Amino acid sequence: MPPLAPEACSEAQRRAAAAFRAARGVEPFGPFQPLLRSPEVLVHASALGEYLRYRPAIGPMLSELAILIVAREWTQDFEWCVHYPIALKAGVRKKIADAIADARRPEGLSGDEAIVYDFSLELHRNKRVCDATYARALDRFGEQGVIDLTAINGYYTFLAMTMNVARTAVPADGEKLPRLPE
């Protein structure tokens, strides 16, 4: 799905794009370009994403770690290219991010990182988390943290699905994730 030309947008699409610009200070980009086809989805998704990225109960570093896991699980290159440098700036160690890119369990995870990694991988691969993983997350992050971590995984999966369907291109300066055997 190519970006919509402003003159081709409906009034609802123009309002949604204006709301996005007002909230984020930039034009709709990446997943938000295809989401513009459904203006209300764009508006609501953008608001949810703003909370999950900047103010989640688990903190921005662990949120970015979870986002990298989602990008890897969905082989979503745009998401990876955008969030890899953000994750490093937020405190995710390069060796951890690079291991995730290679689909390897990172060595040297902190306790919190291990909880986020295990929870996220189980959620993606098993469609649920086991009782022990849930208990670890609940004990460390509380109920709000568990819900926020679940929402981060779900929201960024939604964006990855959207971009995979729309065939969103990698940013000009970005590199694709290594392809995994199917």
MOSUL-V752972 format. One record per pair of residues at least 12 apart in sequence whose ideal C-beta (glycine too) atoms are under 8 Angstrom apart, sorted by sequence separation. I is the first residue (numbers start at 1). GAP is how many residues later the second one is. D is the distance in whole Angstrom. If there is no record, write none. Layout:
BEGIN
i->{I	I}
gap->{GAP	GAP}
d->{D	D}
END
This chain:
BEGIN
i->{16	20	67	68	71	95	96	105	134	137	32	84	95	96	28	31	32	53	119	68	93	118	119	67	68	84	96	119	115	118	119	17	64	68	16	67	80	115	20	24	64	65	115	13	16	20	23	64	13	15	16	19	23	68	17	115	13	16	20	24	61	64	115	9	12	16	19	23	63	65	123	12	64	72	112	4	10	61	68	72	111	120	124	3	60	61	119	123	61	65	69	72	1	4	68	1	4	68	116	120	124	1	31	69	73	30	31	65	69	73	30	62	66	70	62	65	69	73	30	65	69	73	58	62	66	70	69	58	103	101	102	79	101	103	79	79	70	58	66	70	74	76	57	69	73	76	79	57	63	67	71	78	66	70	74	57	58	62	66	70	74	76	57	76	56	63	67	71	75	81	82	57	58	66	70	74	78	81	57	58	78	56	78	81	82	56	77	78	81	58	80	81	56	52	56	78	77	80	77	52	77	52	77	76	75	48	52	75	72	75	49	71	48	45	49	45	45	35	31	34	30	34	31	34	31	34	30	33	34	31	33	31	30	1	1	1}
gap->{12	12	12	12	12	12	12	12	12	12	13	13	13	13	14	14	14	14	14	15	15	15	15	16	16	17	17	17	18	18	18	19	19	19	20	20	21	21	22	22	22	22	22	23	23	23	23	23	24	24	24	24	24	24	25	25	26	26	26	26	26	26	26	27	27	27	27	27	27	27	27	28	28	28	28	29	29	29	29	29	29	29	29	30	30	30	30	30	31	31	31	31	32	32	32	33	33	33	33	33	33	36	47	47	47	48	48	48	48	48	49	50	50	50	51	51	51	51	52	52	52	52	54	54	54	54	55	58	75	76	76	77	77	77	80	81	82	83	83	83	83	83	84	84	84	84	84	85	85	85	85	85	86	86	86	87	87	87	87	87	87	87	88	88	89	89	89	89	89	89	89	90	90	90	90	90	90	90	91	91	91	92	92	92	92	93	93	93	93	94	94	94	95	96	96	96	97	97	98	99	99	100	100	101	102	103	103	104	105	105	106	106	107	110	110	113	114	127	128	128	129	129	131	131	132	132	133	133	134	135	135	137	138	164	165	166}
d->{8	6	7	7	6	7	7	7	7	6	8	6	7	7	7	8	7	8	5	6	8	5	8	5	7	8	7	8	8	7	5	6	6	5	6	7	7	5	7	7	6	7	5	5	4	8	6	4	8	7	7	6	7	7	8	6	5	5	5	7	8	5	7	7	4	5	7	6	8	5	7	8	6	5	6	7	8	4	6	6	7	7	7	5	5	4	6	5	6	7	6	6	7	6	5	5	8	8	6	5	8	7	8	8	8	5	8	6	7	8	8	6	5	7	7	5	4	4	7	7	7	8	8	5	5	7	7	7	8	6	6	7	6	6	6	6	8	5	6	6	7	8	6	8	8	4	7	7	8	7	7	5	5	4	4	4	5	8	6	6	7	6	4	6	8	5	5	7	8	6	7	8	6	7	6	6	5	5	4	6	7	4	6	8	8	8	5	7	3	8	8	7	8	7	6	7	7	5	8	6	5	5	6	8	6	7	5	7	7	7	6	7	6	8	8	7	8	6	4	6	8	7	5	7	5	4	7	7	7	8	7	7	6	8	4	7}
END
